[in-house]
Amino acid sequence: MKIVVGLGNPGDRYRRTRHNVGFDVLDELVARNGNPVPRTKFEALIADIMVGSEKVLLVWPQTFMNLSGQSVQPLLAFHQAALADLLVVCDDLNLDLGRLRFRANGSAGGQKGLADIIRRLGSEEFPRLRIGIDRPPPRMDAADYVLGKFAPHQVDTIRDAVMRAADAVELWVREGTTAASNRFNAAEPDDKRKASPRPPKPTRDAE
């Protein structure tokens, strides 16, 4: 069994915001699998799907982003799941819009939901899939940016990224992190944007 956790904030106020792309990927996976009705447990919504012959738990923590580990840690303990069988899907301010990046382990990189999971599990040794949401414009607060919705000209790019991320999750389940990294970490072929100066790296994230 695999466990895939999408990070985000619960409630209609946060739907389709930049910070909720992890939720959006799980919504896409559910839609591909007959829309099973999630149950509530471990302060999360949980749905079961199958990828090939592998059972997968899809988990939407309902604790708000900064307390994501409060849901994830007891869930893993209950299922006695290995950290290698956990995949966390989240947004990333430091990746270009729509870029995907798999990692087998590593630091939170400023993503507070990921940081809380690391803290509560006591380990960085689990896979994660980051989805680029780009940096905020100059002088815009990072918290306001991640809790805002995508601009109209960004919607198609992020919708495509969510679809590719769902494909990436399915490949991870079937073949593991190395195969998923090799296929999805490369620059996207349709990304032909000219290089331009990027805004300064944000100093803080949001809940």
N, C-alpha and C positions, 0 to 999 in steps of 0.2 A: 504493500500500500504506500502511496505517496500522499503528501500533504502540501497543498499550494495555498499560501496565504497572500491575499491581495490587501494592500494597505490603503486606507482612506479614512474619511470621517463619515459617521452615519447621519442620515436625515436629508430631506429634500433640499435644504439650504446648500448642501455641499455637492449635490449631484453634478457631474460633468465639470467639476473644477479641476485645476491642474493637480492638486494634491490627491485626487481620487482616481487617477488612471489605473492604479492597482485593482480597485473595485471594478472598473470598466472592463479589464481583461477577464476577470472571473465572470462578469455578466455575459461576455461573449462566449466563453466556454460553456456556460449553462445553456445559452441559446442554441449552441451546436449539439447539445445532448438532450433535447426534448424538454427543456425548462423544468427540471425537477424542483419541487418546492423546498426551499431551505428550512431547516429546523434551527431552533435556538438552543445553544449549549455553550458553555465556557465563555460567556459574554461575547458570543459571535453568532453569525448566521453560517450554517454549514450545509453544504449540498454534496451528494455523492454522484460522481460520474465514472464512466469507464473510458480509458484510453487504451485501445486494444484489449488485452486481457488484464490490464492493471487497474485496480480500484484507486480512485483519486478523491481525496477530500478537498473540496474548495471551501476556504474559510475567509469570511469578511468580518474582522474584529469590529465590535460595536462600542469599543472603549474610548474612541477618539484616538487620533494618530499617536500622540505622545505616550499613550499607555498601551500600545499594541501588544507588548510582551505579557501584559496582565492576562490576556486571552490565550496567547500562543503557548506560553510555558506549561500551564496545566493541561492543555489539550495534548501536547506532545507527551507529557508524563503519563496521562491516562492511557494513551495508545502505545506507550513504550516505543515510540518511534525513534529511529536513528536520525541524527542531525543531517546526514547525507540524503535522507528522504524528505527533507523539508525544503521547499522553494518559496522565497519571499519575493513578491512582485511589487515594485514601488516606483515613484517618480524620482527624477534626479535633476536638480537645478544646473548641474555642471556638464550636462550632455546637451548637444544640439537638439532642437525640437524633432522628435520622432526617432532619434537614434536609440538602439537597443544595446545593452551591454550585460552579458552574463559574467558572473564571477563565482568560483567555487567556495570562496570565503573572503574575509577581509573586514576592514573597518566600516563604520556606518557612513563615513564621508559626509557628515552633516545632516543626514536624513534621520529625523528624531524618532520616527516609528521604528526604523531599523535599529537605531541605537538602543531603544528600550528593549527590543527583543534580545539583542546581544547581551545587555545587562542582566536580564532575567534568566536567560539560558546559561549565562556564564561562559559563553563561547562565541567566537566569530566563525566557527567551522561549519557553516551551512551555505548552500547556494542561494544566490539572489539574482533577480533579473531587474535591471534598472531601465526606465523609459525616460528619455530626455524630454524635458519641458522647457529648456533654454533658461537663460538668466533673466532676471527682471530688468526693465529699462533703467537707465541712470536715475538715481534719486528716488526710485520706488522701493518701498519697504518689502523685504522678501516675504514677510508674513502676508501682506496684502496680495502679493503676486501669486503665491501658491494657492491661496484660498479664492482666487478669482477664476472666472471661466476663460476658456481659450478665445482669442480674438477670431472674428469671422474668417480671416485669411489663414488661420492655423487649423481650422476644424478638419479639413480634409487630410492634412498631414497627420494629425493625431489619431484620426479614425483609422487611417492605414496602419499606423504604429500599433494600435490596439489589436488589429487583426493579425499583424505579424507577430506580436507578442503572444497571442493565443496559439498561433502555430508553433512558436518557440517553446511554450510550455508543453505542448503535446510531444514535441521532439525530445525535450528533456525527460519526460516520463518514459518514452520508449527507449532512448539511447544514452541519456545521461548528459552531464554538464559539458564535457569536452565537445561532443558532437553539436550541441546547441550553440556553444561559443563559436565554434568554427564556422557555422552557417550564418549566425545572426549578429555577430559582433563587428563584422566588416561594415564600412561605410555603405549606405544604401545607394544603389546604382542610379536612382532618380534624384539624388541630392546634388544638384548642379548649382547651388547657390554660390555666388562669389564670396571669397573670404572678405570679412570686414571686421573692424575692431569690435570686440565684445565688451559688454558692460563689466564693471569690476565684480569679482567674486563676492556673493552675498556673505554677510557676516553671521546671519542667523536665519533659521528656518522657522516654521510656524507649527502650531498644533494641527 
